[in-house]
Amino acid sequence: MKKELGTFLLLVVLCIVVAILNPQFLSGANLQNMARLVGAYGIFSIGLGLIIITGGIDLSVGSIFSLLGVLLSIMLTEWHLPSALAVLAVIAIATGLGAFHGLLITRLNLQPFIVTLCGLLFYRGLARFIANDETKGFGSAAGFETLQRVATGSVFHVPTPFVILVIISIVMWFVLHRSIYGRYLFAVGRNEVAARYSGINSRLVITSAYIIMGVLAGIAGIVFAFYTNSISPSSHGNFFELYGIAAAVLGGCSLRGGEGSIVGILIGTALLQVLQNLVNLLGIPSSLNFAVMGAVILMGVIGDQFLQRRNAAA
């Protein structure tokens, strides 16, 4: 709880500073856009947080978004599938990829870093091949206007992605913090061998975390595809996995596993988006975005290391 509180205070201070430096920060349009981005990034960051809690990692998220965006565009604009069927197909594909990662990690005892790094390369290459390295899009969204409105619209002036994030967060909060399954996730992350000897099916727990990540990546992938309305297979979703990892680490998820919270991940996601907004509003070169991201992840890891040593000393 101390980690989450510290990150929240940092978020509040940062918002105050940005608002003072540029009052445009508090404008309705800017707040709506930030809420939309927090929603989109927060959805898959929760999935990444669950994986990190188990002691794993997923580096393939951005490439999965590229592949899903290309497939969704083809399904809707070329194959003319019904919107509901296209959405279900995209989420099913993402879920299947998550299950595939989990099985490779638990059944073949491969390192999560290697499995998902290979996925990062493979899915990006597959997306480029399927799209013939051409940019895909949705045009005027003829025939699937409702789906576009759901993905990019608002509910009582609150962006739909943010509403979806709130619903998912509530569900996942109960799953992680108020269920036996959540206890199993933490137990496996702290010590997989001990968890297995205590009767927990650690393989199933770890695989399920990657499956949940797949479902959430599928939902977020649809949101991002319509948000950009244009999918370049070579660049769509580039480095998005870093945003998710940074949000989870900032929110209190330990890269060693066994620690983390849904509230913390949400705070971490919001903090990263405020940082990005600060870069835009203050006219800082956008090329520094990744420098900021790297610094944020480093600070989070150093902070985690410091807390671990202090707790051990106590």
N, C-alpha and C positions, 0 to 999 in steps of 0.2 A: 504493500500500500504506500510505503514511503516513496518508492520509485514513481508511481503514478502521480502522487501529490507534487513531487518535485517537477515532473514534466508538465503538469497542469499549470503550476505557478509560472514556469518558463513560457508557456503558451500565452497566458494572460499578459505577462510583462511584454512579450514580443508584440502582441496585438496592440497594446497601448502605445508602444514606441512607434510602430508602423502608422497608426492612426494619427499620431502627432506629426510625424514627418510628412505624411501625405493623407489629408482628410478624405481623399477619394476612396481610401480603404473601407470606409464605413458606408459608402454609397450602396443603394439597393442592388444595382446591377452587379457590382463587384462581389457583394456578399452572396448573391444568388449563384454567381459563377463559381465561387469558392465552395459553396455547399454542394454544387453539382460534382465538382472534382473530388471533394472529400468523400462523397457518396461512392463514386466510381472506384477510387483507389482503396477506400475502406473495405469494400466488399471482398476483394481478393486478399487484402492485407490480413483480414481475419483468418482466412484459410492458411496463409503463410505462417501466421502466428501459431496456429495449432500444430503445424509441422515442426516449427522450431521448438515448441514445448516438448515434443517427443524426441528432440535431439537431432532432428533432420534439417534439411534445407531443400529449396526448390529454385533452381536457376532458370527454369524453362518457361516461366510465366509469360514473359514478353513475346517469345516466339509462338507460344500457344495462341496468344491474342492475334498475332498476324495470321496464323493458319485459320483460326475460327472466323476472323473478319473476311478473309478471302472466300471461305466456304459459304458463309452467310450471304455474302453478296451474290455469289453464283446461284445459290438456291433460290433467292428471291427475284433476281433480275434476269437470269438466264433459264433456270428450270421452272420458274414461276410456281414454286411450292406454296401452299397456304402458310401464312405467317406462323401459326401455332406449330405446324409440323416442322418448319425450319428452325424455330426456337428450340423445340424439343430435340431435334437432331443435333444442333450445335452443343447443347448442354450434355447430351448423351455422349458425344465424341469427347468432350472435355473430361467427363466423368470416367470414360474408358481409359483415357490417357493417364489420369490420376491413379486408377486401379493398376494399370500397367507399371507405372513407376513404383507403386507400393509393393507389387509382387516381385519385381526385380530386386528390390532392396531387402525384402524379408525372406524370399525363397532362395535367391542366389547369393545372398549376403554381400551384395554390391554396395559401395559407399553412395549415399544420397547425392553427394557432390558430383560424383562421376556420372551417375544415371541421369541426373537432371541437366548436367552440362552437355552430355550427348544429346539430350532432348532439345536443349537450346539451339544446337547446331542443326539437328535433323528437321525439326518442325519449321524453322526459318527457311531452310533449303526446300522443303516440301511445299511450303506456301509459295515460294518464288517459282517453283516448277509448275504448280497447278495454275498459277496466274500468268504463266509465260513472262514473268518478271514485269508485268504491266500493272498499273494502278487500277484497283477495282473500287466501285462505289455504288451508291443507291439512287443516284439521279434525283428525280422528283418524288421518289418513293411511291410511284403509281401502283396501286393494288395492295400496298401494305402501309398505308398512311397511319392506321391505328397503332401498329407496332412502333412506328417512328415516333408518334406522339407519346406513347408510353415510355420509350427509352430516353426521349429528350425533353418531354414536357414538364409540367408542374402540377402539384396538387395544393390548392389554396396558396399559390405563390411559393410553395416549397418544391424545389426540383425533385423529380421522380427518383433519380438515383439515390438522393439523400433519404427519401422515404423508404426505399428498398433496403438501404443500409440500416436504418433504425429497426425495421422488422427483423432482418437477419441478426442484428446485434442482440436483440432481446432473446431470440430463440437460442443463439449460440451462448449467451450468458448463462442461461439455465442449463444448457448442455454441458458447458465447461465447469461451472461453479456449483451446480446444484444437482448433479447426477453422478451415478456410479461410474459411468463412462468417462466423465471428466476426471475423476480420481485416478482412473486407470491411465489416462493420458499423462498426468503429472507423474505417476509412479514409474511408468515406462521411461519417461524423460530423465528422471533422477537416477534410476539404475535399472536398466532393462533386465539384467540377469536376475537381480533380486525380485523384480516384478514377476518374472517367469516362474521362479521357484515358489512364489507365493500364490500361484495358481492363475495368474493373469495371462491370457493369450496375447502375448506382446506382438506377435506377428499380425494378428487380426487388428489390434489397436492401431499399430503404425500404418498398416494398409488403409484402414478406414480414414485416417487423417489425410492421406493423399487423395482418397476418393472425395472427401468433403472439399478439399482444395480444388479438385476438378470441377465439382458442381459450382462453386463460387467463381472460379475462373471462367466458366461458361457464361454465367450471368453477367459478370463484369465485362467479358469480351464482347457481348452484344451491346452493352451500354457504350463502350469505347468505340465500337464500329460506327454506331449511329452518331456519336458525339463528333467524331472527325468527319463522318460522311464520305471519307475517302481512305482507302486502305492501300498503302504502298507496301508490298510484301517484304521489301528489303529494310524498311525502317519502322513500320507500324509496331508499337509496343516495345521499341528498343529500350532496354535498361529498366523496364517497369518492375522487374523482380527486385531491383535495388531499392525502389521506393517502398515496396512491401516489406522487405527485410529491415530497412531503416525504421519504418513505422513501428514494426514489432519490437525491435531492439530498444528504440526510444521509449516505447510504452512499457518496458519492463520485462520483455521476454529475454531470457538468457540463452545465448548461443550454445551453452552447455546442455540445455534442456531442463525440463522440470519446473520452469518458472514462467509466469506470464498471466495476463488477464485481458478480457475483452475490452474493458474500459480503457486500459492502458494503450492497447492497440489503436483505439479510436482517437485518443489524445495524441498519440504519436503521428497518426495520419493527418490530423488537423494541423499539428505543428509544422509538418513538412510542407503542407499546402500554403500556410501563412508565410513560410520562408520563401517559397517560390513566388508568391504574390509580392513579397517585399522586393525581390529581385526585379520583378516587372515594373512595379510602381516607382521605384527609386532610380530606374534607368540603368541598373547594373547590367553589364553584358550578359546575355542569356547563356553564353558559353561557360559561365561560372556556375551554372546550375549543378553540374556534376561534381565540381569542386566542393560546393556546399554540401551535396549529398555525401561525398566521401568523408568530409570533416564531421558531419553529423553521426555517421555510422561509427567512426573512430571514437568520438566522444562517448557514444553509448556503450561501446565495448570497454573503454577505459573505466567508465563509471561502474559498469557491472563488475569488472575486475576489482576495483577499489572496495565495493560493497562486499564482495565475496571474502576478501582478505580481512575486512573489519569484522564480519560475522564469525570468521574462523578464529580470529584473535579473541573475540568475546566468549 
